[in-house]
Amino acid sequence: MKDIILMGASPLSANSCCILSLLFLFFLKIDASACSSSDLIALQDFWESLETKILEWPLPDANSSSCCSWLGIQCDLLSGSPSAVRVVGLNLSGKSLQGVLPSSISGLDKIRFLNLSNNYFRGHIPPELFYLKFLEVLDLSKNQLSGTLPQLGMGNLSSLRHLDLSNNKLTGAIPDTFQSMRELEIFLAESNAFVGELPASLSSCSKLTFLSLYNNSLEGSIGNIDFRGLVSISSLNLGWNKFQGHIPEVLSACRELKILSLPCNNLSGEIAKSLCNHGALRFLDLHANILSNISASLDGLQNCQNLTTLVLTWNFKGEDLPTNGIRGFPNLWGLDIAFCGLRGSFPSWLRHSRDLRTLAMSSNYLTGEIPSWLGGLDHLITLDLSDNLLSGEIPVSLSQLKSLRSGVSKKDTYLCCVPQSVYWGKGDQIISGSTFKLYINVPIKINLSHNILGGPIWSEFGHLKYIHNLDLSWNNLSGSIPEELSGMVNLEKLDLSFNNLSGSIPSSLTGLTFLSSFNVAYNHLQGLIPSGAQFFSFPCSSFEGNPGLYSNSPHSCNSIQEKTKLKDDGLNDEEVEFSILGLPFAIGGTMGFLFTIYLSMCCWGQNYDYE
């Protein structure tokens, strides 16, 4: 009988346990907004220190203990704590908070996640923050914090996984106390004023995945870190500092390294061939250093089978660009070897880079013709060969560029995994777990200016309806401006100045509704300047140097032909200006005043291209 009762009681006991558990969770949920008195005191002191208050918080209220329901606060049930429900997270990023961080915030002694980024906090970082032994994420980026970091305190953060101090005003040396921070995965301290050498103890952070100290004043050798210890490093950005010496060959031990960005330092010597031994490298930016031997460098880098972006600008001064002995870069998306003063002809090995999106080789001494096979690069959207010695005709095959004819995909216009140092544009970092991306808006353009190219402007260029910028200025181009250029319906800038073009300006160009910059100065054009649409906004300098051009519109620049005629009549410049302005003043004071204002605005100056 006893056994029967026990057997019958077992299901009841199980159900009772379930019900009691649910009731426990229910009552726990009811009281889950309560937090410990120590946490409440710390939060109240933090609130009172703010110059701009958090309106969603009910503080100061001595009777309120329900802090777990407040904005940005996360609580958790911790075993073994006198007050079981404790604050474990505080996220007030981007709340426009102002003030000085109080040391009492360290009273949140169980906190694991602290994010106060993108605010206006100033002053020193309280040293007490570095004694929060449970802290896993500390993000103080994008504030106005100043002063130095404590030389000993950081080493107490043995649980820290994510540390972001970027975009502040921090100074002094970065403490060499990372040997106890073995859980660290992300360390970002870019855009501060740190000095001194790289902390050698970073070698102990075997889990470190992302390291960015970009835009500081660090110096010494990059080899101060033993990269053999950074077995997990995926992204290394040390650009815009004062590092010297060679690029360490030991970087080849970082088998997970995908992004290496070392621009704007004083690095010298050759690029080690061993850099590509592991094959993971995708992005390499070494621009604005003192590197030498481009032939050996390219010979070694072509072994980087996954390399998609290579930026070598402002290096290899005056060397010869190799045309033979290089197999090429079949997976390359972007190549920049501009401002190097390189000599030689256009490299034929580039024809194997079928995935090229951007090619920048400006400001060199390249000679010969532009190869016609460039038109067969289906993904090419940025071509900059300006400021060279290229001759011959512009290949008509460039009008066949598929991306500029049929449409530019988002994949082509935004390069993934590119550090901020790249000059193509501005971007935003996105860090989430193991993801690190930065998207750069790539300009869609063809720039062949400042060469000695001759021949016509092909009417077929009108098929490039997705191009934004076409610059053919400072060449020897002849013939007329094709009316078909009106087919470039997304064109924003067209510069044909300083050539030998003749004929008239096609009125069809007024249909280019996005055109904001237009220049045909110093050619042999004649006839009526088109009126209407955006042509009213172009400055007089866009048409100067073409004595045969004139305008009948009262809203456009005065006829250059008329000004030339007045000079031919023997009037000097001041008399010419008086003659042009005299008629409106004769009509009346008011009209004369308006005309003067307009003429000043019209002839203010040239438009500048910041791309």
Secondary structure, DSSP 8 states (H G I E B T S, - for coil): -HHHHHHHHHHHHHHHHHHHHHHHHHHHHHTTT---HHHHHHHHHHHHHBSS--TTS--S-TT---GGGSTTEEEEE-TT-SSSEEEEEEE-TTS--EEE--GGGGG-TT--EEE--SSEEEE---GGGGG-TT--EEE--SSEEEE---TTGGGG-TT--EEE--SSEEEEE--S-GGG-TT--EEE--SSEEEE---GGGGG-TT--EEE--SSEEEEEGGGS-GGG-TT--EEE--SSEEEE---GGGGG-TT--EEE--SSEEEE---GGGGSSS---EEE--SSEE--HHHHHHHHTT-TT--EEE--S-STT-B---SS----TT-SEEE--SS--EEE--GGGGG-TT--EEE--SSEEEEE--GGGGG-TT--EEE--SSEEEEE--GGGGG-HHHHH---HHHHEESS--TT-TT----EEEETTEEEE-EE---EEE--SSEEEE---GGGGG-TT--EEE--SSEEEE---GGGGG-TT--EEE--SSEEEE---GGGGG-TT--EEE--SSEEEEE---SGGGGGS-GGGTTT-TEEE---TTS---HHHHHHHHHTT--HHHHHHHHHHHHHHH-HHHHHHHHHHHHHHTS-------
